[in-house]
Amino acid sequence: MDLAIGNLPDMAPGFYQQRLFREHYVAITRPDHPLLGGAMNAERFAVAHHAVVVPHGTGHSAVEQALVDRGLASRIVLRVQNFLVLPAIVTGTDLIALVPRSAALTLAVNHSLGQLPSPIEVPAFVVRQCWHERFHGDAANQWLRVLVAELFMEGQPADKA
């Protein structure tokens, strides 16, 4: 692995990491979903059926945990491992999904999606770039890390995990 970018809170020893930006979750739906009409609140959100993304090795399990903590485990009707499959799912159903705001914006480029603020609190997270110590001195890897940081970073120097 040359470089990993994402919500990667539990990197093993021997990896460097650099904070890029802070992210929060929003809800995506089909454009004509009934939840888009009227005021969104936790009660309306609670009656919806949910798709959740649970990729392994990331911190995105916070969405599922937030739903479970609010007694909404039975409203989770679909679990997927990838954000990229969500547009096909939510545009063809009444399911809604909580995704990182940047993912919602990216997915909306090629898909007609409704978007609304999350009516329940899901902890924000930090997007980081991570690399193994054996690549730390590699010139090509350094160039790539600088490029990524210039494109996305809010601040903070690299730390070793």
Sequence and secondary structure as in RCSB ss.txt:
>XXXX:A:sequence
MDLAIGNLPDMAPGFYQQRLFREHYVAITRPDHPLLGGAMNAERFAVAHHAVVVPHGTGHSAVEQALVDRGLASR
IVLRVQNFLVLPAIVTGTDLIALVPRSAALTLAVNHSLGQLPSPIEVPAFVVRQCWHERFHGDAANQWLRVLVAE
LFMEGQPADKA
>XXXX:A:secstr
   EEE      TTEEEEEEEEE EEEEE TT GGGSS   HHHHHHS EEEE  TTSSTHHHHHHHHHTT GGG
EEEEES GGGHHHHHHTSS BEEEEHHHHHHHHHHS  EEEE SS    EEEEEEEEGGGTT HHHHHHHHHHHH
HH  S   EE 
